Amino acid sequence: MNMRTIQQLPYEHDELFKGEISHRIPYHRMYGKPYCLPALTLYQETELAELQNASEAVHSIYRKVQQFVQRYMPDEYLVERLGIHPGLLRAARMEAAPDGITRQDWIVSEAGIKCIENNTDTPTGIPEVAYLEGKLLELLRGLKASGDDTAVLYGPSTGMDEAIQSAMTDLIHFYSGKGLGMKVYFTCYDWHIEDQTNTKYIMRMCEQAGFEVAYAPLEELEIVPHEGLYHRGEQIHILYRLYPLEYLIEDREDDTGLEVGQALMDMVADGKIGLINPPQHIITQSKGFTATIWSLYERNEQTPEFCGFRLFDDRELEIIRTYLLPTYFEPSVFMQTGEPYVAKGIWGREGKGTHLIEHIKTEVEMADARVIVEVEEAPEQEEAARIAAYYEAQPKIYQQLWPMQDAEVQTEEGLYRGYVLTGVFVIGGRFAGILPRIGEKVTGDMAYYCAAAVPAASPNPLAGS
């Protein structure tokens, strides 16, 4: 399999990531090593075109099945199969016509392109794609003007700012139509620099679109049950939150024991607060949702007996067959065939709770392999162990293992050979940008961001924008 082409920029990390770039992406270093690299991941125009069409088509499938789940599946299914906390059910069933910000994760290789999961509740990586990609290409164009003979490259994510503004405008108007006003509060944990930067980036986009905005760290929010959510005495009616709902619903006040997460979600369900992303995104965030899509795909001819209509038409069946992977709630299909697969916790994030089972054919061997993995990778620090245990204890889904494309990139520690995971932002239902990361076979929070670029086969109108 051919390696993904990486173009190194003629800069050292600290030479490039300083000044404005460092201010706009303060987490260009994370965990004591570079996160953003002075390099570009190259995609061909044909690959970009397919990713654009495929990501929007897959998004439409997600939306259709989300509405099917909201309207036809019982609470027991949402709780037991999707793992949704009972306290989130009322809010999760609220249907919002406008869409929010999502990021699909794709494997792009010679074997074909496959969407392996979808981050629909709290996707990050936004400043990297919307700002840094263009900045790196701007520097490269400056080098070319000085005599560098590199090929003309353009960024696939030049329309991301406008996509964010459009999607946020639609959502704000949606909530305004329900009597919640037009002012938007933006919240995350203030100490989490990556979340804070992502949150404030979207806040600036809304402000530039003409809306009144305010930053309100989670630490400063106050809830009066049955009455309202407040920040410094001001009541909040529309809230953008970069904080997962599966965490929020468990939140309690330390001193009083008040279930503040449940109180907030009750007010959301009662129409007193509008959330962005909308609470229905918790349904599609669950990795159990991917298994649900595949189950409905395999049982498409049976859906008329259940709901009176055939859920997927022939085109939609082809989209699922082409771009999604067989995914189940138990591993027996793969164990019977010996086919490699992946086990994922339904609320797994940054690769946590994910295991590759590449050569396991029996249940006993699989159990033994898991024990070995857990012993070898057991975190030494108490907090890391607690986090690992949280993800390991979750119910799992089991997905066919798809081969990733490898790549070599120069880092401060030398040449790194890893695997490329292509994040694709779909915002307001439309393709908006690409987030390439290079890491291990299970892409975790130690993966490198290596911005996307496309060699122009012909002059591209986006190249100078």
Contacts in CASP RR format, 6 or more apart in sequence:
PFRMAT RR
TARGET T0000
AUTHOR 0000-0000-0000
METHOD contacts of the structure
MODEL  1
MNMRTIQQLPYEHDELFKGEISHRIPYHRMYGKPYCLPALTLYQETELAE
LQNASEAVHSIYRKVQQFVQRYMPDEYLVERLGIHPGLLRAARMEAAPDG
ITRQDWIVSEAGIKCIENNTDTPTGIPEVAYLEGKLLELLRGLKASGDDT
AVLYGPSTGMDEAIQSAMTDLIHFYSGKGLGMKVYFTCYDWHIEDQTNTK
YIMRMCEQAGFEVAYAPLEELEIVPHEGLYHRGEQIHILYRLYPLEYLIE
DREDDTGLEVGQALMDMVADGKIGLINPPQHIITQSKGFTATIWSLYERN
EQTPEFCGFRLFDDRELEIIRTYLLPTYFEPSVFMQTGEPYVAKGIWGRE
GKGTHLIEHIKTEVEMADARVIVEVEEAPEQEEAARIAAYYEAQPKIYQQ
LWPMQDAEVQTEEGLYRGYVLTGVFVIGGRFAGILPRIGEKVTGDMAYYC
AAAVPAASPNPLAGS
1 109 0 8 1.000
1 110 0 8 1.000
1 111 0 8 1.000
1 403 0 8 1.000
1 405 0 8 1.000
1 406 0 8 1.000
2 110 0 8 1.000
2 405 0 8 1.000
3 405 0 8 1.000
3 406 0 8 1.000
3 407 0 8 1.000
3 408 0 8 1.000
4 41 0 8 1.000
4 42 0 8 1.000
4 108 0 8 1.000
4 405 0 8 1.000
4 406 0 8 1.000
4 407 0 8 1.000
4 420 0 8 1.000
5 41 0 8 1.000
5 42 0 8 1.000
5 407 0 8 1.000
6 39 0 8 1.000
6 40 0 8 1.000
6 41 0 8 1.000
6 42 0 8 1.000
6 407 0 8 1.000
6 408 0 8 1.000
6 409 0 8 1.000
6 438 0 8 1.000
6 450 0 8 1.000
7 39 0 8 1.000
7 40 0 8 1.000
7 42 0 8 1.000
7 150 0 8 1.000
7 153 0 8 1.000
7 453 0 8 1.000
8 38 0 8 1.000
8 39 0 8 1.000
8 409 0 8 1.000
8 410 0 8 1.000
9 16 0 8 1.000
9 38 0 8 1.000
9 39 0 8 1.000
9 40 0 8 1.000
9 136 0 8 1.000
9 139 0 8 1.000
9 140 0 8 1.000
10 143 0 8 1.000
11 38 0 8 1.000
11 139 0 8 1.000
12 38 0 8 1.000
12 412 0 8 1.000
13 28 0 8 1.000
13 29 0 8 1.000
13 34 0 8 1.000
13 37 0 8 1.000
13 38 0 8 1.000
13 412 0 8 1.000
15 38 0 8 1.000
16 38 0 8 1.000
16 139 0 8 1.000
17 25 0 8 1.000
17 28 0 8 1.000
17 29 0 8 1.000
17 34 0 8 1.000
17 36 0 8 1.000
17 38 0 8 1.000
21 28 0 8 1.000
21 132 0 8 1.000
21 135 0 8 1.000
22 28 0 8 1.000
24 127 0 8 1.000
24 131 0 8 1.000
24 132 0 8 1.000
24 197 0 8 1.000
25 36 0 8 1.000
25 127 0 8 1.000
25 128 0 8 1.000
25 131 0 8 1.000
25 132 0 8 1.000
25 197 0 8 1.000
26 193 0 8 1.000
26 197 0 8 1.000
27 35 0 8 1.000
27 193 0 8 1.000
27 194 0 8 1.000
27 197 0 8 1.000
28 34 0 8 1.000
28 35 0 8 1.000
28 36 0 8 1.000
29 35 0 8 1.000
30 194 0 8 1.000
30 445 0 8 1.000
31 445 0 8 1.000
31 446 0 8 1.000
33 411 0 8 1.000
33 412 0 8 1.000
33 413 0 8 1.000
33 446 0 8 1.000
34 411 0 8 1.000
34 412 0 8 1.000
34 448 0 8 1.000
35 448 0 8 1.000
35 449 0 8 1.000
36 128 0 8 1.000
36 132 0 8 1.000
36 448 0 8 1.000
36 449 0 8 1.000
36 451 0 8 1.000
37 409 0 8 1.000
37 410 0 8 1.000
37 411 0 8 1.000
37 438 0 8 1.000
37 448 0 8 1.000
37 449 0 8 1.000
37 450 0 8 1.000
38 136 0 8 1.000
39 409 0 8 1.000
39 410 0 8 1.000
39 450 0 8 1.000
39 451 0 8 1.000
40 136 0 8 1.000
40 137 0 8 1.000
40 140 0 8 1.000
40 153 0 8 1.000
40 450 0 8 1.000
40 451 0 8 1.000
40 452 0 8 1.000
40 453 0 8 1.000
41 407 0 8 1.000
41 420 0 8 1.000
41 436 0 8 1.000
41 438 0 8 1.000
41 450 0 8 1.000
41 451 0 8 1.000
41 452 0 8 1.000
41 453 0 8 1.000
42 153 0 8 1.000
42 453 0 8 1.000
42 454 0 8 1.000
42 455 0 8 1.000
43 51 0 8 1.000
43 108 0 8 1.000
43 156 0 8 1.000
43 422 0 8 1.000
43 434 0 8 1.000
43 452 0 8 1.000
43 453 0 8 1.000
43 454 0 8 1.000
44 454 0 8 1.000
44 455 0 8 1.000
45 454 0 8 1.000
45 455 0 8 1.000
45 456 0 8 1.000
45 457 0 8 1.000
47 108 0 8 1.000
47 113 0 8 1.000
48 156 0 8 1.000
48 434 0 8 1.000
48 454 0 8 1.000
50 113 0 8 1.000
51 106 0 8 1.000
51 108 0 8 1.000
51 113 0 8 1.000
51 422 0 8 1.000
51 424 0 8 1.000
51 431 0 8 1.000
51 434 0 8 1.000
52 431 0 8 1.000
54 106 0 8 1.000
54 113 0 8 1.000
54 115 0 8 1.000
54 319 0 8 1.000
54 322 0 8 1.000
54 323 0 8 1.000
55 104 0 8 1.000
55 106 0 8 1.000
55 115 0 8 1.000
55 424 0 8 1.000
55 426 0 8 1.000
55 431 0 8 1.000
56 426 0 8 1.000
56 429 0 8 1.000
56 430 0 8 1.000
56 431 0 8 1.000
57 319 0 8 1.000
57 323 0 8 1.000
58 104 0 8 1.000
58 115 0 8 1.000
58 118 0 8 1.000
58 319 0 8 1.000
58 323 0 8 1.000
58 324 0 8 1.000
59 102 0 8 1.000
59 104 0 8 1.000
59 426 0 8 1.000
59 429 0 8 1.000
60 316 0 8 1.000
60 429 0 8 1.000
61 293 0 8 1.000
61 312 0 8 1.000
61 316 0 8 1.000
61 319 0 8 1.000
61 320 0 8 1.000
61 324 0 8 1.000
62 102 0 8 1.000
62 118 0 8 1.000
62 120 0 8 1.000
62 284 0 8 1.000
62 289 0 8 1.000
62 293 0 8 1.000
63 99 0 8 1.000
63 429 0 8 1.000
64 311 0 8 1.000
64 312 0 8 1.000
64 316 0 8 1.000
65 289 0 8 1.000
65 292 0 8 1.000
65 293 0 8 1.000
65 296 0 8 1.000
65 311 0 8 1.000
66 280 0 8 1.000
66 283 0 8 1.000
66 284 0 8 1.000
66 289 0 8 1.000
67 95 0 8 1.000
68 296 0 8 1.000
68 307 0 8 1.000
68 311 0 8 1.000
69 77 0 8 1.000
69 78 0 8 1.000
69 82 0 8 1.000
69 283 0 8 1.000
69 289 0 8 1.000
69 292 0 8 1.000
70 92 0 8 1.000
70 93 0 8 1.000
70 95 0 8 1.000
70 280 0 8 1.000
70 283 0 8 1.000
72 306 0 8 1.000
72 307 0 8 1.000
75 86 0 8 1.000
75 89 0 8 1.000
78 84 0 8 1.000
78 89 0 8 1.000
78 92 0 8 1.000
78 283 0 8 1.000
79 85 0 8 1.000
79 86 0 8 1.000
79 89 0 8 1.000
81 288 0 8 1.000
81 291 0 8 1.000
81 292 0 8 1.000
81 329 0 8 1.000
82 283 0 8 1.000
82 286 0 8 1.000
82 288 0 8 1.000
82 289 0 8 1.000
82 292 0 8 1.000
82 346 0 8 1.000
83 286 0 8 1.000
83 288 0 8 1.000
83 346 0 8 1.000
83 347 0 8 1.000
83 395 0 8 1.000
84 92 0 8 1.000
84 246 0 8 1.000
84 282 0 8 1.000
84 283 0 8 1.000
84 286 0 8 1.000
85 246 0 8 1.000
85 249 0 8 1.000
85 250 0 8 1.000
87 249 0 8 1.000
87 262 0 8 1.000
87 265 0 8 1.000
88 245 0 8 1.000
88 246 0 8 1.000
88 249 0 8 1.000
88 265 0 8 1.000
88 279 0 8 1.000
88 282 0 8 1.000
90 265 0 8 1.000
90 266 0 8 1.000
90 269 0 8 1.000
91 265 0 8 1.000
91 268 0 8 1.000
91 269 0 8 1.000
91 275 0 8 1.000
91 279 0 8 1.000
91 282 0 8 1.000
92 279 0 8 1.000
92 280 0 8 1.000
92 282 0 8 1.000
92 283 0 8 1.000
93 280 0 8 1.000
94 268 0 8 1.000
94 269 0 8 1.000
94 278 0 8 1.000
94 279 0 8 1.000
94 280 0 8 1.000
95 280 0 8 1.000
96 171 0 8 1.000
96 174 0 8 1.000
96 278 0 8 1.000
96 280 0 8 1.000
97 174 0 8 1.000
98 167 0 8 1.000
98 170 0 8 1.000
98 171 0 8 1.000
98 173 0 8 1.000
98 174 0 8 1.000
98 278 0 8 1.000
98 428 0 8 1.000
99 167 0 8 1.000
99 170 0 8 1.000
99 427 0 8 1.000
99 428 0 8 1.000
99 429 0 8 1.000
100 167 0 8 1.000
100 168 0 8 1.000
100 171 0 8 1.000
100 276 0 8 1.000
100 277 0 8 1.000
100 278 0 8 1.000
100 281 0 8 1.000
100 427 0 8 1.000
100 428 0 8 1.000
100 429 0 8 1.000
101 123 0 8 1.000
101 126 0 8 1.000
101 164 0 8 1.000
101 167 0 8 1.000
101 202 0 8 1.000
101 277 0 8 1.000
101 425 0 8 1.000
101 427 0 8 1.000
101 428 0 8 1.000
102 118 0 8 1.000
102 119 0 8 1.000
102 120 0 8 1.000
102 123 0 8 1.000
102 277 0 8 1.000
102 281 0 8 1.000
102 284 0 8 1.000
102 425 0 8 1.000
102 426 0 8 1.000
102 427 0 8 1.000
102 429 0 8 1.000
103 118 0 8 1.000
103 119 0 8 1.000
103 123 0 8 1.000
103 124 0 8 1.000
103 125 0 8 1.000
103 423 0 8 1.000
103 424 0 8 1.000
103 425 0 8 1.000
103 426 0 8 1.000
103 435 0 8 1.000
104 115 0 8 1.000
104 117 0 8 1.000
104 118 0 8 1.000
104 119 0 8 1.000
104 423 0 8 1.000
104 424 0 8 1.000
104 426 0 8 1.000
105 115 0 8 1.000
105 116 0 8 1.000
105 117 0 8 1.000
105 118 0 8 1.000
105 119 0 8 1.000
105 421 0 8 1.000
105 422 0 8 1.000
105 423 0 8 1.000
105 424 0 8 1.000
105 443 0 8 1.000
106 113 0 8 1.000
106 114 0 8 1.000
106 115 0 8 1.000
106 116 0 8 1.000
106 421 0 8 1.000
106 422 0 8 1.000
106 423 0 8 1.000
106 424 0 8 1.000
107 113 0 8 1.000
107 114 0 8 1.000
107 116 0 8 1.000
107 402 0 8 1.000
107 403 0 8 1.000
107 404 0 8 1.000
107 405 0 8 1.000
107 421 0 8 1.000
107 422 0 8 1.000
108 405 0 8 1.000
108 420 0 8 1.000
108 422 0 8 1.000
109 402 0 8 1.000
109 403 0 8 1.000
109 404 0 8 1.000
109 405 0 8 1.000
110 405 0 8 1.000
111 402 0 8 1.000
111 403 0 8 1.000
113 323 0 8 1.000
114 323 0 8 1.000
114 324 0 8 1.000
114 325 0 8 1.000
114 402 0 8 1.000
115 323 0 8 1.000
115 324 0 8 1.000
116 325 0 8 1.000
116 342 0 8 1.000
116 399 0 8 1.000
116 402 0 8 1.000
117 287 0 8 1.000
117 290 0 8 1.000
117 344 0 8 1.000
118 284 0 8 1.000
118 285 0 8 1.000
118 289 0 8 1.000
118 290 0 8 1.000
119 285 0 8 1.000
120 277 0 8 1.000
120 281 0 8 1.000
120 284 0 8 1.000
120 285 0 8 1.000
121 244 0 8 1.000
121 245 0 8 1.000
121 277 0 8 1.000
121 281 0 8 1.000
121 282 0 8 1.000
121 285 0 8 1.000
122 241 0 8 1.000
122 242 0 8 1.000
122 243 0 8 1.000
122 244 0 8 1.000
122 277 0 8 1.000
123 425 0 8 1.000
124 194 0 8 1.000
124 195 0 8 1.000
124 198 0 8 1.000
124 242 0 8 1.000
125 198 0 8 1.000
125 435 0 8 1.000
125 449 0 8 1.000
126 160 0 8 1.000
126 164 0 8 1.000
126 198 0 8 1.000
126 201 0 8 1.000
126 202 0 8 1.000
126 425 0 8 1.000
127 197 0 8 1.000
127 198 0 8 1.000
127 201 0 8 1.000
128 435 0 8 1.000
128 449 0 8 1.000
128 451 0 8 1.000
129 157 0 8 1.000
129 160 0 8 1.000
129 425 0 8 1.000
129 433 0 8 1.000
129 434 0 8 1.000
129 435 0 8 1.000
129 451 0 8 1.000
129 452 0 8 1.000
130 157 0 8 1.000
130 160 0 8 1.000
130 161 0 8 1.000
130 164 0 8 1.000
130 201 0 8 1.000
131 201 0 8 1.000
132 449 0 8 1.000
132 451 0 8 1.000
133 155 0 8 1.000
133 156 0 8 1.000
133 157 0 8 1.000
133 434 0 8 1.000
133 451 0 8 1.000
133 452 0 8 1.000
133 453 0 8 1.000
134 155 0 8 1.000
134 157 0 8 1.000
134 158 0 8 1.000
134 451 0 8 1.000
136 451 0 8 1.000
136 453 0 8 1.000
137 153 0 8 1.000
137 154 0 8 1.000
137 155 0 8 1.000
137 451 0 8 1.000
137 453 0 8 1.000
140 148 0 8 1.000
140 150 0 8 1.000
140 153 0 8 1.000
141 464 0 8 1.000
142 148 0 8 1.000
143 150 0 8 1.000
144 150 0 8 1.000
144 152 0 8 1.000
151 455 0 8 1.000
151 456 0 8 1.000
152 455 0 8 1.000
152 456 0 8 1.000
152 459 0 8 1.000
152 460 0 8 1.000
152 463 0 8 1.000
153 453 0 8 1.000
153 454 0 8 1.000
153 455 0 8 1.000
153 456 0 8 1.000
153 463 0 8 1.000
154 453 0 8 1.000
154 454 0 8 1.000
154 456 0 8 1.000
154 460 0 8 1.000
154 462 0 8 1.000
154 463 0 8 1.000
154 464 0 8 1.000
155 452 0 8 1.000
155 453 0 8 1.000
155 454 0 8 1.000
155 462 0 8 1.000
156 433 0 8 1.000
156 434 0 8 1.000
156 452 0 8 1.000
156 453 0 8 1.000
156 454 0 8 1.000
157 425 0 8 1.000
157 432 0 8 1.000
157 433 0 8 1.000
157 434 0 8 1.000
157 452 0 8 1.000
158 462 0 8 1.000
158 465 0 8 1.000
159 432 0 8 1.000
159 433 0 8 1.000
160 425 0 8 1.000
160 427 0 8 1.000
160 432 0 8 1.000
160 433 0 8 1.000
161 205 0 8 1.000
163 425 0 8 1.000
163 427 0 8 1.000
163 428 0 8 1.000
163 430 0 8 1.000
163 432 0 8 1.000
164 202 0 8 1.000
164 205 0 8 1.000
164 427 0 8 1.000
164 432 0 8 1.000
165 205 0 8 1.000
165 206 0 8 1.000
165 208 0 8 1.000
165 209 0 8 1.000
166 427 0 8 1.000
166 428 0 8 1.000
167 427 0 8 1.000
167 428 0 8 1.000
167 429 0 8 1.000
168 184 0 8 1.000
168 202 0 8 1.000
168 205 0 8 1.000
168 206 0 8 1.000
168 209 0 8 1.000
168 211 0 8 1.000
168 240 0 8 1.000
168 276 0 8 1.000
169 209 0 8 1.000
169 211 0 8 1.000
170 428 0 8 1.000
171 276 0 8 1.000
171 278 0 8 1.000
172 182 0 8 1.000
172 184 0 8 1.000
172 206 0 8 1.000
172 211 0 8 1.000
172 238 0 8 1.000
175 181 0 8 1.000
175 237 0 8 1.000
175 238 0 8 1.000
175 274 0 8 1.000
176 182 0 8 1.000
178 271 0 8 1.000
178 274 0 8 1.000
179 237 0 8 1.000
180 237 0 8 1.000
180 238 0 8 1.000
180 271 0 8 1.000
180 273 0 8 1.000
180 274 0 8 1.000
181 237 0 8 1.000
181 238 0 8 1.000
182 211 0 8 1.000
182 212 0 8 1.000
182 238 0 8 1.000
183 211 0 8 1.000
183 212 0 8 1.000
183 213 0 8 1.000
183 214 0 8 1.000
183 237 0 8 1.000
183 238 0 8 1.000
184 203 0 8 1.000
184 206 0 8 1.000
184 211 0 8 1.000
184 212 0 8 1.000
184 213 0 8 1.000
184 214 0 8 1.000
184 238 0 8 1.000
184 239 0 8 1.000
184 240 0 8 1.000
184 276 0 8 1.000
185 213 0 8 1.000
185 214 0 8 1.000
185 215 0 8 1.000
185 216 0 8 1.000
185 231 0 8 1.000
185 236 0 8 1.000
185 238 0 8 1.000
185 239 0 8 1.000
185 240 0 8 1.000
186 199 0 8 1.000
186 200 0 8 1.000
186 202 0 8 1.000
186 203 0 8 1.000
186 213 0 8 1.000
186 214 0 8 1.000
186 215 0 8 1.000
186 216 0 8 1.000
186 239 0 8 1.000
186 240 0 8 1.000
186 241 0 8 1.000
187 199 0 8 1.000
187 215 0 8 1.000
187 216 0 8 1.000
187 217 0 8 1.000
187 218 0 8 1.000
187 221 0 8 1.000
187 239 0 8 1.000
187 240 0 8 1.000
187 241 0 8 1.000
187 242 0 8 1.000
187 243 0 8 1.000
188 195 0 8 1.000
188 196 0 8 1.000
188 198 0 8 1.000
188 199 0 8 1.000
188 217 0 8 1.000
188 218 0 8 1.000
188 241 0 8 1.000
188 242 0 8 1.000
188 243 0 8 1.000
189 195 0 8 1.000
189 196 0 8 1.000
189 217 0 8 1.000
189 218 0 8 1.000
189 219 0 8 1.000
189 243 0 8 1.000
190 196 0 8 1.000
190 217 0 8 1.000
190 218 0 8 1.000
190 219 0 8 1.000
190 220 0 8 1.000
195 242 0 8 1.000
195 243 0 8 1.000
198 242 0 8 1.000
199 215 0 8 1.000
199 240 0 8 1.000
199 242 0 8 1.000
200 215 0 8 1.000
202 240 0 8 1.000
203 213 0 8 1.000
203 215 0 8 1.000
203 240 0 8 1.000
206 213 0 8 1.000
207 213 0 8 1.000
214 231 0 8 1.000
214 234 0 8 1.000
216 231 0 8 1.000
216 232 0 8 1.000
216 236 0 8 1.000
218 241 0 8 1.000
218 243 0 8 1.000
220 231 0 8 1.000
220 232 0 8 1.000
221 229 0 8 1.000
221 230 0 8 1.000
221 231 0 8 1.000
221 236 0 8 1.000
222 229 0 8 1.000
222 230 0 8 1.000
222 231 0 8 1.000
222 233 0 8 1.000
223 229 0 8 1.000
223 230 0 8 1.000
223 258 0 8 1.000
223 260 0 8 1.000
223 261 0 8 1.000
223 263 0 8 1.000
223 264 0 8 1.000
224 230 0 8 1.000
225 258 0 8 1.000
225 263 0 8 1.000
225 266 0 8 1.000
226 263 0 8 1.000
226 266 0 8 1.000
226 267 0 8 1.000
228 235 0 8 1.000
228 236 0 8 1.000
228 267 0 8 1.000
228 272 0 8 1.000
228 273 0 8 1.000
229 235 0 8 1.000
229 236 0 8 1.000
229 239 0 8 1.000
229 264 0 8 1.000
229 267 0 8 1.000
229 273 0 8 1.000
230 236 0 8 1.000
236 273 0 8 1.000
237 272 0 8 1.000
237 273 0 8 1.000
237 274 0 8 1.000
238 273 0 8 1.000
238 274 0 8 1.000
238 276 0 8 1.000
239 273 0 8 1.000
239 274 0 8 1.000
239 275 0 8 1.000
239 276 0 8 1.000
240 275 0 8 1.000
240 276 0 8 1.000
241 248 0 8 1.000
241 275 0 8 1.000
241 276 0 8 1.000
244 285 0 8 1.000
244 347 0 8 1.000
244 349 0 8 1.000
245 265 0 8 1.000
245 279 0 8 1.000
245 281 0 8 1.000
245 282 0 8 1.000
245 285 0 8 1.000
246 282 0 8 1.000
246 285 0 8 1.000
246 347 0 8 1.000
248 261 0 8 1.000
248 264 0 8 1.000
248 265 0 8 1.000
249 261 0 8 1.000
249 262 0 8 1.000
249 265 0 8 1.000
250 261 0 8 1.000
251 259 0 8 1.000
251 260 0 8 1.000
251 261 0 8 1.000
252 258 0 8 1.000
252 259 0 8 1.000
252 260 0 8 1.000
252 261 0 8 1.000
253 260 0 8 1.000
264 273 0 8 1.000
265 279 0 8 1.000
267 273 0 8 1.000
268 274 0 8 1.000
268 275 0 8 1.000
268 279 0 8 1.000
269 279 0 8 1.000
283 289 0 8 1.000
285 347 0 8 1.000
286 346 0 8 1.000
286 347 0 8 1.000
287 344 0 8 1.000
287 345 0 8 1.000
287 346 0 8 1.000
287 347 0 8 1.000
287 348 0 8 1.000
287 397 0 8 1.000
288 327 0 8 1.000
288 329 0 8 1.000
288 346 0 8 1.000
288 397 0 8 1.000
290 324 0 8 1.000
290 327 0 8 1.000
290 397 0 8 1.000
290 399 0 8 1.000
291 327 0 8 1.000
291 328 0 8 1.000
291 329 0 8 1.000
291 397 0 8 1.000
291 398 0 8 1.000
291 399 0 8 1.000
293 320 0 8 1.000
293 324 0 8 1.000
293 327 0 8 1.000
294 320 0 8 1.000
294 324 0 8 1.000
294 325 0 8 1.000
294 326 0 8 1.000
294 327 0 8 1.000
294 328 0 8 1.000
295 328 0 8 1.000
295 329 0 8 1.000
296 303 0 8 1.000
296 311 0 8 1.000
296 312 0 8 1.000
297 312 0 8 1.000
297 317 0 8 1.000
297 320 0 8 1.000
297 321 0 8 1.000
297 324 0 8 1.000
300 310 0 8 1.000
300 311 0 8 1.000
300 312 0 8 1.000
300 317 0 8 1.000
301 310 0 8 1.000
303 309 0 8 1.000
303 310 0 8 1.000
303 311 0 8 1.000
304 310 0 8 1.000
312 320 0 8 1.000
325 399 0 8 1.000
325 400 0 8 1.000
325 402 0 8 1.000
326 333 0 8 1.000
326 399 0 8 1.000
326 400 0 8 1.000
327 397 0 8 1.000
327 398 0 8 1.000
327 399 0 8 1.000
327 400 0 8 1.000
328 397 0 8 1.000
328 398 0 8 1.000
328 399 0 8 1.000
329 395 0 8 1.000
329 397 0 8 1.000
329 398 0 8 1.000
330 398 0 8 1.000
331 341 0 8 1.000
331 343 0 8 1.000
331 357 0 8 1.000
331 366 0 8 1.000
331 398 0 8 1.000
333 339 0 8 1.000
333 398 0 8 1.000
334 340 0 8 1.000
334 341 0 8 1.000
334 357 0 8 1.000
334 398 0 8 1.000
334 400 0 8 1.000
335 360 0 8 1.000
335 361 0 8 1.000
335 362 0 8 1.000
335 363 0 8 1.000
335 366 0 8 1.000
338 360 0 8 1.000
338 361 0 8 1.000
339 400 0 8 1.000
339 401 0 8 1.000
340 356 0 8 1.000
340 357 0 8 1.000
340 358 0 8 1.000
340 359 0 8 1.000
340 400 0 8 1.000
340 401 0 8 1.000
341 357 0 8 1.000
341 398 0 8 1.000
341 399 0 8 1.000
341 400 0 8 1.000
341 401 0 8 1.000
342 354 0 8 1.000
342 355 0 8 1.000
342 356 0 8 1.000
342 357 0 8 1.000
342 398 0 8 1.000
342 399 0 8 1.000
342 400 0 8 1.000
342 401 0 8 1.000
343 353 0 8 1.000
343 354 0 8 1.000
343 355 0 8 1.000
343 357 0 8 1.000
343 396 0 8 1.000
343 397 0 8 1.000
343 398 0 8 1.000
344 353 0 8 1.000
344 354 0 8 1.000
344 396 0 8 1.000
344 397 0 8 1.000
344 398 0 8 1.000
344 399 0 8 1.000
345 353 0 8 1.000
345 354 0 8 1.000
345 391 0 8 1.000
345 394 0 8 1.000
345 395 0 8 1.000
345 396 0 8 1.000
345 397 0 8 1.000
346 394 0 8 1.000
346 395 0 8 1.000
346 396 0 8 1.000
346 397 0 8 1.000
347 391 0 8 1.000
347 394 0 8 1.000
348 354 0 8 1.000
348 391 0 8 1.000
348 394 0 8 1.000
349 391 0 8 1.000
350 443 0 8 1.000
350 444 0 8 1.000
350 445 0 8 1.000
351 442 0 8 1.000
351 443 0 8 1.000
351 444 0 8 1.000
351 445 0 8 1.000
352 387 0 8 1.000
352 388 0 8 1.000
352 391 0 8 1.000
352 444 0 8 1.000
353 388 0 8 1.000
353 391 0 8 1.000
353 392 0 8 1.000
353 394 0 8 1.000
354 442 0 8 1.000
355 370 0 8 1.000
355 373 0 8 1.000
355 442 0 8 1.000
356 401 0 8 1.000
356 441 0 8 1.000
356 442 0 8 1.000
357 366 0 8 1.000
357 369 0 8 1.000
357 401 0 8 1.000
358 401 0 8 1.000
360 366 0 8 1.000
360 369 0 8 1.000
374 392 0 8 1.000
378 385 0 8 1.000
378 388 0 8 1.000
379 385 0 8 1.000
379 387 0 8 1.000
379 388 0 8 1.000
404 419 0 8 1.000
404 420 0 8 1.000
404 421 0 8 1.000
404 441 0 8 1.000
405 419 0 8 1.000
405 420 0 8 1.000
406 417 0 8 1.000
406 418 0 8 1.000
406 419 0 8 1.000
406 420 0 8 1.000
407 417 0 8 1.000
407 418 0 8 1.000
407 419 0 8 1.000
407 420 0 8 1.000
407 438 0 8 1.000
407 450 0 8 1.000
408 415 0 8 1.000
408 416 0 8 1.000
408 417 0 8 1.000
408 418 0 8 1.000
409 415 0 8 1.000
409 416 0 8 1.000
409 418 0 8 1.000
409 438 0 8 1.000
409 448 0 8 1.000
409 450 0 8 1.000
410 416 0 8 1.000
411 448 0 8 1.000
416 438 0 8 1.000
416 439 0 8 1.000
416 448 0 8 1.000
418 438 0 8 1.000
418 439 0 8 1.000
418 440 0 8 1.000
419 438 0 8 1.000
419 439 0 8 1.000
419 440 0 8 1.000
419 441 0 8 1.000
419 443 0 8 1.000
420 436 0 8 1.000
420 437 0 8 1.000
420 438 0 8 1.000
421 436 0 8 1.000
421 437 0 8 1.000
421 438 0 8 1.000
421 439 0 8 1.000
421 443 0 8 1.000
421 447 0 8 1.000
422 434 0 8 1.000
422 435 0 8 1.000
422 436 0 8 1.000
422 452 0 8 1.000
423 434 0 8 1.000
423 435 0 8 1.000
423 436 0 8 1.000
423 437 0 8 1.000
424 431 0 8 1.000
424 433 0 8 1.000
424 434 0 8 1.000
424 435 0 8 1.000
425 431 0 8 1.000
425 432 0 8 1.000
425 433 0 8 1.000
425 434 0 8 1.000
425 435 0 8 1.000
426 432 0 8 1.000
433 452 0 8 1.000
434 452 0 8 1.000
435 449 0 8 1.000
435 452 0 8 1.000
436 449 0 8 1.000
436 450 0 8 1.000
436 451 0 8 1.000
436 452 0 8 1.000
437 443 0 8 1.000
437 447 0 8 1.000
437 448 0 8 1.000
437 449 0 8 1.000
437 450 0 8 1.000
438 447 0 8 1.000
438 448 0 8 1.000
438 450 0 8 1.000
439 446 0 8 1.000
439 447 0 8 1.000
439 448 0 8 1.000
440 446 0 8 1.000
440 447 0 8 1.000
454 460 0 8 1.000
456 463 0 8 1.000
END
